[in-house]
């Protein structure tokens, strides 16, 4: 495919550099393609079981997210989470147990859940 008219190319180049803030317009055989500096990787998932897909759609809906955003959130929580400090975690559990004796009422449980939250 031939390159576009020089005026069209000049306008496109101006737009890409000055409006989009990109350095380069890459011309390919099938037309033009903007190659931004901030391009992100894409992953395609295959063979997702129907039950898992339905659960994902439900979870995304409950969290008011798209399926893509829900998947990214799950991946970030799993992959980017740091190691758990077991001793610190157990210490917090023991402190909570000292505050509570016997069974919790709904009021006590709600107060404990909201403790330390804004």
Secondary structure, DSSP 8 states (H G I E B T S, - for coil): -----HHHHHHHHHIIIIIS--S-EEEETTEEEE--TT-----------HHHHHHHHHHHHHTT--HHHHHHHHHHHHHS-----HHHHHHHHHHHHHH--S---HHHHHHHHHTT--
